[in-house]
Amino acid sequence: MRFLRRKAELGLTAYLRLPGRVAYARVDRRAAVPKLLDVGVVPVKDNNWNEALSKLPRRGPLSLVLRPADYKMRLLDAPNVPAEEIKSAVRWQMQDTLDFHANDGTLDVLDVPHPEHLSHVRQIFAVAARNALLAEETTLATNAGLHLTIIDIIETAQRNLVARLETRGRALAVFAFVETGGLLTLTLDGELCMTRTLGVNPGLLESDPEGALERLTLEIQRSLDHFDRQFGGIPVDRLLLLPGEAIGRLRDGLAGNLALPVDVLAFASALDTSAFPEVDTLPPPCFHAIGAALRMEDSQP
């Protein structure tokens, strides 16, 4: 099984297992503009995951997007070892962040962009998940008649969503609400540079809109400042917000407080959504399923 790795996929289906439901999407990447073939939410009745998963598209490869609680992700200085030894070296650097022994987990790494003008050491993201959990997910899929071939994470799914919208040499910031709160990612030339979990959720935004906006503005600005320090003045082109309830009000508030353009992502700009014109109104987990199904075929992990 590939963990985070990218490969050319035709009709890739990706899904997230969430409390009481499965969000999924299927994307065909044969065309110059990727096409959304299927997307939706399958309810889980009486905790019958087998029945729910069996309703997913069966053709082509299948990718599971892990929930944030199911893995650990850490930014590290790249060890000064041969490429084939990086995972072994990183495995023990990750040990103090894991609640299981490093040998009982699967680990992968993501290269962080390192423009030539940067003087600091090259960095990587390390991601680890418990083997027992991955085996459980594989068994659930197999019992439903599915062939699970790829394991992915929310951060890379969010990166994939906007890969076609970047301006070369300029970073792109993306914000979405996820289970753990707000997820801010910054990407550069199709790769993940930074990820931050922000302490604001839709409930707080509804109960205390002014306070939530102030807190979110502060946390995003701090993240942008940190990015500027780490990446030597590479400009951030704009901030994209994934669609959701009251997202227009949030966009207006952030646009008034931040010194960069703020827009709501229109999925029709990222892929061919002609078969699903109402895709922007779907539940947010569907958006990360789409992102996972948009895995790039010509990049490193």
C-alpha positions, -999 to 999 in steps of 0.1 A, spaced: 0 0 0 13 35 -8 12 60 20 10 95 6 27 86 -26 14 100 -59 10 81 -91 -10 87 -123 -45 75 -115 -76 73 -138 -109 75 -121 -94 77 -86 -120 74 -58 -112 90 -24 -132 88 8 -132 99 44 -148 78 72 -165 102 95 -190 98 124 -222 84 109 -212 90 73 -187 85 44 -178 114 22 -164 105 -12 -154 118 -46 -142 103 -79 -121 122 -104 -110 113 -139 -76 128 -147 -73 116 -183 -84 150 -197 -63 182 -195 -89 195 -170 -96 168 -144 -133 159 -143 -155 152 -113 -172 119 -120 -190 114 -87 -193 130 -53 -215 127 -22 -221 115 13 -233 79 22 -250 76 56 -239 48 79 -269 30 95 -265 12 128 -227 14 125 -228 -8 94 -196 4 77 -196 -26 53 -230 -16 39 -220 21 35 -186 14 20 -200 -11 -5 -219 18 -20 -187 36 -31 -177 35 -68 -158 2 -74 -139 10 -106 -103 21 -104 -80 27 -75 -93 37 -40 -78 62 -16 -86 67 21 -81 101 37 -73 96 73 -89 118 100 -65 142 117 -67 122 150 -54 91 131 -19 103 123 9 126 135 25 152 112 56 171 121 79 195 104 116 185 107 150 195 95 159 170 68 186 146 81 219 147 64 218 111 52 214 94 18 178 95 4 173 58 11 180 63 48 158 93 54 128 74 67 149 54 91 165 85 105 132 104 107 114 75 124 133 80 156 129 118 155 91 112 154 91 88 184 85 115 211 54 127 193 38 93 189 16 74 213 29 41 199 63 27 192 78 40 160 83 4 147 46 -2 150 37 26 126 40 34 89 59 66 81 63 87 50 79 121 43 71 151 22 97 174 8 92 211 16 100 235 -12 135 250 -7 141 279 -31 178 285 -39 179 318 -20 171 302 13 200 298 37 184 276 64 186 238 62 161 219 40 130 207 58 106 179 54 72 169 68 71 135 84 37 117 88 32 86 108 1 64 114 -3 32 135 -1 0 115 -30 -15 134 -52 14 123 -42 10 87 -48 -27 89 -83 -21 103 -91 4 75 -78 -21 49 -100 -49 63 -131 -26 64 -125 -18 27 -118 -54 17 -149 -67 35 -169 -42 15 -155 -55 -18 -131 -25 -23 -94 -25 -31 -78 2 -9 -45 11 -25 -36 46 -12 -36 63 22 -38 101 22 -42 129 47 -62 161 50 -33 184 44 -22 170 11 -58 167 0 -62 205 6 -29 211 -13 -42 191 -43 -74 212 -45 -56 243 -55 -26 230 -74 -39 242 -108 -47 277 -93 -12 286 -82 8 314 -98 44 301 -103 68 315 -78 40 328 -55 26 309 -26 -11 302 -21 -29 301 13 -60 279 18 -83 278 48 -110 252 56 -129 240 86 -121 204 96 -128 182 126 -100 197 146 -109 234 139 -96 255 111 -69 242 88 -46 267 71 -22 254 44 4 273 23 16 258 -9 43 268 -34 47 253 -69 23 224 -60 40 214 -28 31 219 8 51 246 27 32 251 59 2 237 77 -14 252 108 -44 240 129 -62 272 140 -84 272 171 -116 284 155 -146 262 144 -179 269 128 -197 267 162 -175 295 176 -180 315 144 -218 313 148 -219 320 186 -193 348 187 -187 360 151 -167 391 161 -145 373 185 -140 343 161 -131 367 133 -106 386 155 -90 354 166 -89 339 131 -74 370 117 -47 371 143 -38 334 138 -37 337 100 -16 368 101 9 352 125 11 322 101 17 345 71 44 364 91 61 331 99 59 320 63 75 352 53 104 347 77 109 310 67 107 316 29 126 348 25 99 371 12 82 348 -14 48 366 -18 15 350 -9 -8 355 -39 -41 353 -20 -61 334 6 -87 310 -6 -115 298 17 -133 265 11 -171 270 8 -193 266 38 -221 282 58 -217 319 63 -184 318 43 -193 350 26 -194 369 58 -161 353 69 -145 363 35 -156 399 39 -143 401 75 -109 386 66 -106 407 35 -110 438 56 -84 427 81 -57 411 60 -33 427 35 -39 402 7 -69 392 -15 -93 368 1 -117 347 -21 -140 317 -18 -128 288 -38 -150 281 -68 -146 244 -76 -153 250 -113 -120 268 -114 -101 238 -101 -117 210 -122 -146 202 -145 -177 201 -123 -202 203 -151 -219 171 -140 -223 186 -104 -231 223 -107 -241 225 -70 -207 210 -58 -199 242 -38 -229 236 -16 -218 201 -5 -207 193 30 -171 203 36 -157 167 39 -166 162 3 -141 189 -7 -112 171 9 -124 139 -8 -122 158 -41 -87 170 -32 -75 135 -24 -89 123 -58 -69 150 -75 -36 135 -67 -9 149 -90 8 124 -114 40 143 -119 52 153 -85 71 139 -56 51 128 -25 
